Amino acid sequence: MDLLVIGWDGASYRHLKEFDLPFWDGLSHKDYLYPEGLFHDASYISSANAWTTMTTGAGFRQHKILGFVYGKYTGHPLMKGVSLMARNQAVPDFFRRVLVSEGIGRLATDTGRVDAEKSHIQSSDIPFKRIWDLLPGTAQVFGLPLTYPPWEINGSLMSGIPAPRPEEATQPLVYPPELEDVIYDGSHNGYYVDLPSPVNDSSVDESEYADAHLQKSGSLSERYKHVYNSSEENPTFGFLMLRSIDDVLHATEDKMIIEDVYDRIDKISSDLVSSIDPDDVLILSDHGMAPTSPLRVDKDLKMDHDTRQGVWGGTTDFDLSNQIDVGPSILDYFDVDTELPQERDEYELVTNELDDEAVHQRLEDLGYA
Ligand SMILES: [Zn+2]
C-alpha cells in the first residue's frame, strides 16, 4: 500500500498535545485542519459535511451536504443574511451554531430537519467522485460517512454511518457484495455498539460505553487487516474510519475515559500500520470536541464538535490547513493531474429505496436525530 488514511473522527489537537501517544507523537508532520469559512467561523460542523468536503474536493455549496439529518442544500433568499450573522464573532457561539444548524437546516435544505424521518441523505446524493475513484490503483475504503449504498469501485468499499445494520439493510453494505459475510460475520455488526449511548440513556455507564466502542473500533481494524491480507491485488490506497473519539466524547467529559479513548485509538492505529506497512500514513480529524454549551438543552451531550480543533498528522508533508485541501493533496501524492471536484457518472447517481426507518434509528443511536 502506498498511502493509508486513518480517520480519527472528532480528534482534538488540544488533546493530542496533552496526552502521551506514541504513534501520534512519532508522526513527523502535523497541523490544524479547519472546515471551510462559514463552518469554521460559525463553529458548527457535521461529520457528514466535513468528510464529504475532504473526499470530494467540493465545498458545501457544491456538494450540498449540511449534515446527516438534513436534506440537500437548496439555497434560500435569506442565506446571505444568515451566513453573515453566523460568521459574526460578536454573536455568541451558541447562536452562531444554531444559525447554521437550524437556520440553514430548516430554511435552505430540500426537506428540512422536520421531515428528516421520511428521507435520508444517501451516497448517491453526493454528485462528485470520491478521491479513490480517481486514483490509478485499487483502494480499500472502510467506514467513510455517507457511503451507503456502496457503488462499484476498483477495490472494496464498506459503508460508514448511517448505514443500517446488516439485518435491516435493503441494499448491500459492502462492495463487492461477497465481502459482506467476511466483514459482518455475526460477531460484528458494523459501527453500532449494542449498548445505548449515555447521550440517550443516562443509566448507561460512560466507561462501559467507551469500552464497547473501542472494542468495536478494534474489531473493525482487524477486519480491515483481514480483507487487506486476503485481497488478490494489493490495494495502493487505504482508508479506515475510527469513530470512537467523536461518539464517546459526546457521552463523557471524564478525563480518564477521554485519555483512555485516545490511547486505544493510537494503539489500534499503530497495530494497523505495522501490519499493513504502507509507505505513508495520513491521520485526519474532521473537528475536535469541546464541552457543550450550557444553552444546548435539546440533548444531553457532554461534549460537542469544535471547529477550531480539527487536525491532521502524517509521515510526510501533506501541506494541509483546510479540509478542502485534502483531496488535491492526495491526488498530488499519487501524481494524478486532475481538477476537483469531478462529477460522478449518471448510473452511479441512481437513488435506491432505503430503509429510512432503520437509518433514522441508527442516527438516533448516535445522538444525531
Ligand atoms: Zn465527526
Boltz pocket constraint, residues with backbone or C-beta under 6 A from the ligand:
constraints:
  - pocket:
      binder: B
      contacts: [[A, 9], [A, 10], [A, 46], [A, 47], [A, 246], [A, 286], [A, 287]]
      max_distance: 6.0
